[in-house]
Amino acid sequence: MEKAEINYVLDQLKSGDITEYHVPKQEFLAFRQVLVAREDFKHFRGIAERGGDVIYQYLEHPRS
């Protein structure tokens, strides 16, 4: 997954176009690298699943 694709998905989460996004274990490191570089990083919540996959959601209020 490319950086532009990841930012597109994160922007869709932020705008509410999608409510959650499933990231497979193989793409997690690339996805997270782009995510932590964003200013709104604290608004995203990652929910770990069994097997190493993660579901990301966007929160109205940043997590602490």
PyMOL commands that set and color helices and strands:
alter all, ss='L'
color gray80, all
select helices_A, chain A and resi 3-15+25-36+41-43
alter helices_A, ss='H'
color red, helices_A
select strands_A, chain A and resi 20-23+44-48+54-58
alter strands_A, ss='S'
color yellow, strands_A
deselect
rebuild
show_as cartoon
